[in-house]
């Protein structure tokens, strides 16, 4: 089973909710890919909670349409094209 979590410009309460769901999926050995989209990429700068993802085995972290330089991100991410984003979504069983 695979999962894709799409994260846009959320407030802190929603980010905690998403992070908790991601950890729950990790507990069930779900393959997780996370895509930070547009303004959601600010979370890679502002919210330190995402730095913990690699410790839980979440290594597939992408940014789409990032307007900020990756050097500012607290967590390493890979850019993803719209074509690859569509393929990733098609392969996912769960999309958040």
N, CA, C and O atoms as a DFTB+ gen file, in Angstrom:
384 C
 N C O
     1  1       0.841      -1.173       0.000
     2  2       0.000       0.000       0.000
     3  2       0.888       1.238       0.000
     4  3       1.934       1.260       0.648
     5  1       0.469       2.260      -0.724
     6  2       1.237       3.493      -0.787
     7  2       0.344       4.660      -0.405
     8  3      -0.880       4.568      -0.498
     9  1       0.948       5.748       0.023
    10  2       0.175       6.933       0.385
    11  2       0.859       8.180      -0.125
    12  3       2.085       8.229      -0.228
    13  1       0.088       9.163      -0.438
    14  2       0.598      10.449      -0.874
    15  2      -0.061      11.520      -0.038
    16  3      -1.289      11.604      -0.014
    17  1       0.701      12.331       0.641
    18  2       0.142      13.424       1.432
    19  2       0.460      14.734       0.733
    20  3       1.631      15.076       0.568
    21  1      -0.539      15.457       0.328
    22  2      -0.367      16.767      -0.284
    23  2      -0.525      17.824       0.790
    24  3      -1.539      17.853       1.487
    25  1       0.452      18.684       0.930
    26  2       0.423      19.681       1.990
    27  2       0.520      21.061       1.352
    28  3       1.492      21.352       0.654
    29  1      -0.464      21.904       1.579
    30  2      -0.448      23.264       1.048
    31  2      -0.199      24.227       2.192
    32  3       0.482      23.871       3.153
    33  1      -0.722      25.415       2.117
    34  2      -0.501      26.395       3.187
    35  2      -1.515      26.172       4.305
    36  3      -2.605      26.745       4.294
    37  1      -1.146      25.341       5.261
    38  2      -1.989      24.973       6.401
    39  2      -1.590      25.748       7.642
    40  3      -0.461      26.229       7.746
    41  1      -2.523      25.869       8.589
    42  2      -2.148      26.440       9.873
    43  2      -1.519      25.348      10.737
    44  3      -1.547      24.170      10.382
    45  1      -0.960      25.747      11.859
    46  2      -0.226      24.794      12.703
    47  2      -1.081      23.633      13.177
    48  3      -0.580      22.516      13.300
    49  1      -2.363      23.870      13.446
    50  2      -3.238      22.801      13.912
    51  2      -3.388      21.723      12.841
    52  3      -3.354      20.532      13.151
    53  1      -3.551      22.129      11.599
    54  2      -3.678      21.170      10.516
    55  2      -2.363      20.432      10.266
    56  3      -2.378      19.256       9.903
    57  1      -1.254      21.089      10.450
    58  2       0.034      20.433      10.255
    59  2       0.225      19.347      11.308
    60  3       0.699      18.257      10.985
    61  1      -0.127      19.617      12.538
    62  2      -0.037      18.596      13.587
    63  2      -0.918      17.406      13.224
    64  3      -0.518      16.255      13.400
    65  1      -2.130      17.689      12.712
    66  2      -3.039      16.621      12.310
    67  2      -2.421      15.784      11.201
    68  3      -2.461      14.556      11.266
    69  1      -1.848      16.424      10.180
    70  2      -1.219      15.690       9.082
    71  2      -0.017      14.882       9.563
    72  3       0.163      13.732       9.164
    73  1       0.800      15.486      10.417
    74  2       1.980      14.787      10.919
    75  2       1.562      13.554      11.713
    76  3       2.178      12.496      11.577
    77  1       0.532      13.673      12.535
    78  2       0.037      12.524      13.304
    79  2      -0.457      11.412      12.379
    80  3      -0.225      10.235      12.654
    81  1      -1.133      11.769      11.292
    82  2      -1.612      10.767      10.333
    83  2      -0.450      10.078       9.638
    84  3      -0.491       8.873       9.388
    85  1       0.580      10.842       9.330
    86  2       1.768      10.260       8.690
    87  2       2.420       9.255       9.628
    88  3       2.792       8.162       9.201
    89  1       2.563       9.612      10.907
    90  2       3.152       8.683      11.876
    91  2       2.303       7.434      12.043
    92  3       2.838       6.340      12.223
    93  1       0.991       7.586      11.986
    94  2       0.107       6.419      12.084
    95  2       0.328       5.496      10.889
    96  3       0.337       4.275      11.045
    97  1       0.507       6.064       9.704
    98  2       0.747       5.232       8.517
    99  2       2.101       4.539       8.601
   100  3       2.250       3.406       8.145
   101  1       3.080       5.211       9.179
   102  2       4.399       4.603       9.352
   103  2       4.283       3.361      10.227
   104  3       4.944       2.354       9.973
   105  1       3.451       3.431      11.247
   106  2       3.265       2.294      12.159
   107  2       2.705       1.077      11.441
   108  3       2.912      -0.053      11.884
   109  1       2.001       1.293      10.340
   110  2       1.422       0.192       9.561
   111  2       2.239      -0.138       8.319
   112  3       1.727      -0.766       7.392
   113  1       3.494       0.275       8.290
   114  2       4.409      -0.001       7.183
   115  2       3.868       0.442       5.828
   116  3       4.034      -0.257       4.828
   117  1       3.230       1.591       5.799
   118  2       2.738       2.167       4.554
   119  2       3.884       2.950       3.915
   120  3       4.569       3.709       4.601
   121  1       4.098       2.776       2.621
   122  2       5.088       3.568       1.901
   123  2       4.526       4.974       1.748
   124  3       3.421       5.154       1.236
   125  1       5.277       5.958       2.186
   126  2       4.771       7.318       2.213
   127  2       5.623       8.228       1.335
   128  3       6.852       8.223       1.409
   129  1       4.941       9.004       0.508
   130  2       5.556      10.072      -0.266
   131  2       4.829      11.355       0.094
   132  3       3.599      11.402       0.105
   133  1       5.594      12.391       0.388
   134  2       4.992      13.654       0.786
   135  2       5.403      14.721      -0.219
   136  3       6.570      14.817      -0.600
   137  1       4.427      15.523      -0.643
   138  2       4.689      16.595      -1.588
   139  2       4.257      17.916      -0.960
   140  3       3.093      18.086      -0.599
   141  1       5.187      18.840      -0.833
   142  2       4.883      20.184      -0.367
   143  2       4.627      21.016      -1.618
   144  3       5.465      21.078      -2.517
   145  1       3.466      21.651      -1.665
   146  2       3.032      22.344      -2.873
   147  2       3.001      23.856      -2.665
   148  3       2.466      24.338      -1.666
   149  1       3.576      24.602      -3.609
   150  2       3.502      26.069      -3.611
   151  2       3.832      26.689      -2.274
   152  3       4.937      26.520      -1.760
   153  1       2.866      27.416      -1.703
   154  2       3.081      28.068      -0.411
   155  2       3.315      27.068       0.710
   156  3       3.869      27.424       1.750
   157  1       2.901      25.827       0.514
   158  2       3.157      24.789       1.509
   159  2       4.634      24.543       1.724
   160  3       5.034      24.010       2.758
   161  1       5.454      24.931       0.748
   162  2       6.904      24.787       0.886
   163  2       7.447      25.656       2.014
   164  3       8.532      25.398       2.534
   165  1       6.690      26.687       2.392
   166  2       7.112      27.513       3.534
   167  2       7.223      26.665       4.792
   168  3       8.014      26.972       5.683
   169  1       6.426      25.589       4.869
   170  2       6.485      24.711       6.033
   171  2       7.855      24.049       6.166
   172  3       8.272      23.687       7.267
   173  1       8.546      23.895       5.052
   174  2       9.893      23.317       5.095
   175  2      10.904      24.299       5.682
   176  3      12.037      23.920       5.979
   177  1      10.508      25.532       5.847
   178  2      11.366      26.553       6.448
   179  2      10.898      26.868       7.866
   180  3      11.715      27.023       8.773
   181  1       9.593      26.960       8.053
   182  2       9.024      27.475       9.290
   183  2       8.703      26.422      10.343
   184  3       8.719      26.731      11.534
   185  1       8.419      25.209       9.947
   186  2       7.935      24.211      10.899
   187  2       8.948      23.081      11.053
   188  3       9.150      22.287      10.134
   189  1       9.571      23.015      12.199
   190  2      10.646      22.049      12.443
   191  2      10.162      20.615      12.609
   192  3      10.974      19.690      12.598
   193  1       8.854      20.412      12.763
   194  2       8.332      19.061      12.970
   195  2       8.692      18.152      11.789
   196  3       8.913      16.955      11.969
   197  1       8.749      18.720      10.593
   198  2       9.033      17.907       9.410
   199  2      10.448      17.346       9.409
   200  3      10.715      16.366       8.713
   201  1      11.364      17.943      10.174
   202  2      12.736      17.430      10.240
   203  2      12.799      16.015      10.787
   204  3      13.772      15.300      10.546
   205  1      11.778      15.603      11.518
   206  2      11.758      14.275      12.138
   207  2      11.379      13.170      11.159
   208  3      11.582      11.995      11.463
   209  1      10.838      13.512       9.998
   210  2      10.357      12.494       9.062
   211  2      11.398      11.437       8.699
   212  3      11.068      10.251       8.726
   213  1      12.642      11.803       8.362
   214  2      13.619      10.761       8.018
   215  2      13.883       9.772       9.161
   216  3      14.218       8.614       8.911
   217  1      13.735      10.217      10.401
   218  2      13.922       9.309      11.541
   219  2      12.866       8.213      11.558
   220  3      13.095       7.133      12.101
   221  1      11.705       8.492      10.961
   222  2      10.619       7.523      10.895
   223  2      10.591       6.766       9.572
   224  3       9.643       6.032       9.290
   225  1      11.620       6.944       8.771
   226  2      11.710       6.212       7.519
   227  2      10.989       6.858       6.352
   228  3      10.808       6.222       5.314
   229  1      10.577       8.102       6.500
   230  2       9.918       8.817       5.409
   231  2      10.992       9.592       4.655
   232  3      11.446      10.647       5.099
   233  1      11.388       9.050       3.506
   234  2      12.471       9.649       2.735
   235  2      12.009      10.240       1.408
   236  3      12.754      10.982       0.768
   237  1      10.804       9.921       0.997
   238  2      10.280      10.416      -0.277
   239  2       9.574      11.745      -0.040
   240  3       8.356      11.797       0.126
   241  1      10.363      12.821      -0.028
   242  2       9.858      14.156       0.258
   243  2      10.136      15.031      -0.957
   244  3      11.278      15.169      -1.396
   245  1       9.069      15.620      -1.490
   246  2       9.166      16.396      -2.721
   247  2       8.606      17.797      -2.509
   248  3       7.807      18.040      -1.604
   249  1       9.047      18.705      -3.364
   250  2       8.431      20.026      -3.416
   251  2       7.991      20.283      -4.850
   252  3       8.694      19.952      -5.805
   253  1       6.815      20.880      -4.976
   254  2       6.244      21.187      -6.285
   255  2       5.937      22.671      -6.338
   256  3       5.260      23.209      -5.462
   257  1       6.436      23.320      -7.362
   258  2       6.173      24.736      -7.566
   259  2       6.694      25.575      -6.398
   260  3       6.039      26.522      -5.962
   261  1       7.873      25.219      -5.899
   262  2       8.464      25.961      -4.788
   263  2       8.974      27.308      -5.282
   264  3       9.668      27.384      -6.296
   265  1       8.629      28.359      -4.566
   266  2       9.112      29.686      -4.922
   267  2      10.270      30.103      -4.031
   268  3      10.856      31.167      -4.229
   269  1      10.600      29.285      -3.065
   270  2      11.676      29.579      -2.130
   271  2      12.902      28.737      -2.468
   272  3      12.766      27.620      -2.966
   273  1      14.104      29.266      -2.202
   274  2      15.307      28.475      -2.483
   275  2      15.416      27.266      -1.556
   276  3      15.162      27.368      -0.355
   277  1      15.789      26.143      -2.115
   278  2      15.899      24.901      -1.328
   279  2      16.948      25.001      -0.224
   280  3      16.878      24.262       0.758
   281  1      17.908      25.892      -0.368
   282  2      18.935      26.034       0.670
   283  2      18.331      26.482       1.999
   284  3      18.928      26.274       3.055
   285  1      17.161      27.090       1.951
   286  2      16.501      27.561       3.171
   287  2      15.696      26.461       3.854
   288  3      15.314      26.616       5.014
   289  1      15.430      25.355       3.163
   290  2      14.593      24.287       3.716
   291  2      15.298      23.596       4.877
   292  3      16.505      23.357       4.825
   293  1      14.547      23.277       5.921
   294  2      15.076      22.541       7.071
   295  2      15.229      21.059       6.773
   296  3      15.892      20.333       7.514
   297  1      14.616      20.616       5.692
   298  2      14.586      19.210       5.327
   299  2      14.875      19.095       3.837
   300  3      14.343      19.861       3.034
   301  1      15.705      18.151       3.477
   302  2      16.024      17.963       2.064
   303  2      14.801      17.444       1.313
   304  3      14.135      16.506       1.752
   305  1      14.523      18.069       0.181
   306  2      13.415      17.611      -0.663
   307  2      13.886      17.626      -2.113
   308  3      14.860      18.290      -2.468
   309  1      13.176      16.887      -2.921
   310  2      13.480      16.833      -4.346
   311  2      12.354      17.529      -5.097
   312  3      11.182      17.389      -4.746
   313  1      12.713      18.268      -6.116
   314  2      11.693      18.880      -6.952
   315  2      10.966      17.796      -7.739
   316  3      11.555      16.771      -8.085
   317  1       9.690      18.023      -8.019
   318  2       8.910      17.051      -8.767
   319  2       8.122      17.793      -9.842
   320  3       7.541      18.847      -9.581
   321  1       8.106      17.250     -11.021
   322  2       7.377      17.863     -12.134
   323  2       5.897      17.505     -12.044
   324  3       5.513      16.596     -11.309
   325  1       5.072      18.228     -12.798
   326  2       3.634      17.938     -12.773
   327  2       3.342      16.542     -13.321
   328  3       2.413      15.878     -12.861
   329  1       4.126      16.097     -14.294
   330  2       3.947      14.750     -14.843
   331  2       4.256      13.697     -13.791
   332  3       3.491      12.749     -13.615
   333  1       5.376      13.858     -13.090
   334  2       5.748      12.893     -12.049
   335  2       4.805      12.960     -10.860
   336  3       4.560      11.948     -10.204
   337  1       4.270      14.151     -10.575
   338  2       3.294      14.279      -9.498
   339  2       2.024      13.505      -9.840
   340  3       1.456      12.829      -8.983
   341  1       1.588      13.603     -11.069
   342  2       0.410      12.856     -11.517
   343  2       0.658      11.354     -11.411
   344  3      -0.215      10.614     -10.957
   345  1       1.846      10.896     -11.827
   346  2       2.176       9.468     -11.734
   347  2       2.195       9.004     -10.280
   348  3       1.707       7.922      -9.954
   349  1       2.762       9.831      -9.418
   350  2       2.825       9.498      -7.993
   351  2       1.416       9.366      -7.416
   352  3       1.145       8.450      -6.640
   353  1       0.527      10.273      -7.793
   354  2      -0.861      10.221      -7.316
   355  2      -1.585       8.995      -7.858
   356  3      -2.387       8.389      -7.147
   357  1      -1.317       8.624      -9.091
   358  2      -1.960       7.444      -9.685
   359  2      -1.526       6.162      -9.007
   360  3      -2.305       5.211      -8.932
   361  1      -0.297       6.114      -8.511
   362  2       0.231       4.923      -7.854
   363  2      -0.192       4.826      -6.394
   364  3      -0.072       3.765      -5.780
   365  1      -0.684       5.924      -5.837
   366  2      -1.034       5.953      -4.420
   367  2      -2.384       5.290      -4.159
   368  3      -3.309       5.389      -4.965
   369  1      -2.473       4.623      -3.034
   370  2      -3.736       4.045      -2.597
   371  2      -4.516       5.024      -1.723
   372  3      -5.746       5.000      -1.690
   373  1      -3.783       5.886      -1.015
   374  2      -4.376       6.872      -0.116
   375  2      -3.784       8.222      -0.452
   376  3      -2.571       8.355      -0.610
   377  1      -4.636       9.218      -0.561
   378  2      -4.167      10.582      -0.796
   379  2      -4.742      11.480       0.277
   380  3      -5.959      11.544       0.457
   381  1      -3.870      12.173       0.992
   382  2      -4.305      13.146       2.022
   383  2      -4.033      14.524       1.493
   384  3      -4.311      15.512       2.172
